[in-house]
Amino acid sequence: MGKQGAATLLDANPDAELVRALLAGAPDAAARLYDRYAAGLHRFLVTRLAGDVPLAEEAVVETLVAAVRDVRSFDPRRGSLSAWLYGLARRRGLQELRRQRRRREVPPWAQLPLESVANEVEAADPAEVAVSRLEAQRAVAVLSQVLCDVELETLTLAAVAELSVPEIARLLGRSERAVHSILHRARRKARERLERDD
């Protein structure tokens, strides 16, 4: 399939107009990309980075800057804009995880930045926000002990990023059947461990 086929696929893409605006360097295109995808990428990266909110925020910005800079490498034949962005975010998250392993400091899940609680606008009670974040961080920490990296990543891509099995398969370079198997195994292990802890 040549450039004509890629253009046809782009036309069928729900993000076609946004991609065209990014390619043309439209002044508001980056802001529109941020508005559409930042929240989902943030949820994905917070989970992937074991609850490290400030690091996830940095990674989201870096991911979106890379997307704007490298939008010409987006190929609609290989998947949706969303899947491409999550692929960029995944690689950024993996870089951070490797860097953290080398630094050997207090694990991110054990940290709760006070400014993130103070700036929370969705909940009226900051104490509730703090408790729910700590519980989520604890759950991720527990799951990271029982799930291997690929299981945790696959589960995160499915549950947090809400990517489809075919999109996850392309991102991870695995077959759809393998992704189904990994998801089934990860969900079973997670359910067993979380039920045991209740």
C-alpha positions, 0 to 999 in steps of 0.5 A, spaced: 500 500 500 503 506 497 501 513 499 495 513 496 492 507 501 495 511 507 491 517 505 485 513 504 486 510 511 488 516 514 481 519 512 477 513 515 481 515 522 477 519 527 483 523 528 484 524 521 483 532 521 487 532 527 493 529 524 492 533 518 493 539 523 499 537 526 502 535 519 501 542 517 503 545 523 497 549 525 497 553 531 492 550 535 494 542 533 498 541 539 493 544 544 488 539 541 492 533 541 494 535 549 486 536 550 484 529 547 489 525 549 493 527 555 488 525 561 488 518 558 496 518 557 497 520 564 492 515 567 496 510 563 503 512 565 501 513 573 500 506 573 506 504 569 510 508 573 508 505 579 504 511 582 509 516 581 505 522 579 510 528 577 514 523 573 508 521 569 506 528 568 513 529 565 513 523 561 506 525 558 509 532 556 515 529 553 510 524 549 506 529 546 512 533 544 515 527 541 508 526 537 508 533 535 515 533 532 515 526 529 508 526 527 510 524 520 512 517 522 505 516 524 502 511 519 495 509 519 496 503 516 499 500 522 494 503 527 490 508 530 493 515 533 491 513 540 495 506 539 501 510 536 501 515 542 501 509 547 506 506 544 510 513 544 508 513 552 510 506 553 517 507 550 518 513 555 515 509 561 520 504 560 526 509 559 524 511 566 523 505 569 530 503 567 533 509 569 530 508 576 532 501 577 539 504 576 538 510 581 536 505 587 532 510 591 525 510 595 520 506 590 515 511 587 509 507 590 511 509 597 511 516 595 505 521 595 507 528 593 503 533 597 502 538 592 498 533 588 493 532 593 493 539 594 491 541 587 486 535 586 480 538 583 475 532 582 474 530 589 472 535 595 475 531 600 483 531 600 483 526 605 479 521 601 484 523 595 490 521 599 487 515 601 485 512 594 491 514 591 495 510 597 490 504 596 491 504 588 499 505 589 499 499 594 495 495 589 500 496 583 506 495 588 502 488 590 501 487 583 508 488 580 510 483 585 506 477 582 505 479 575 511 479 570 513 485 566 509 483 560 503 481 564 503 488 568 504 492 562 499 488 558 494 489 563 495 496 564 494 497 556 488 494 556 485 496 563 488 503 563 489 505 556 483 502 554 487 499 548 484 493 544 487 487 543 490 488 536 493 494 538 496 491 544 499 486 540 502 491 535 505 495 541 508 489 544 510 485 538 506 479 539 500 475 536 493 477 538 492 470 541 498 471 545 495 477 548 489 474 550 493 469 554 497 474 557 491 478 559 487 472 562 493 470 566 494 477 568 487 478 570 487 471 574 493 472 578 491 479 580 484 477 582 487 472 586 492 476 589 487 482 591 482 477 593 487 474 598 489 481 601 482 483 602 
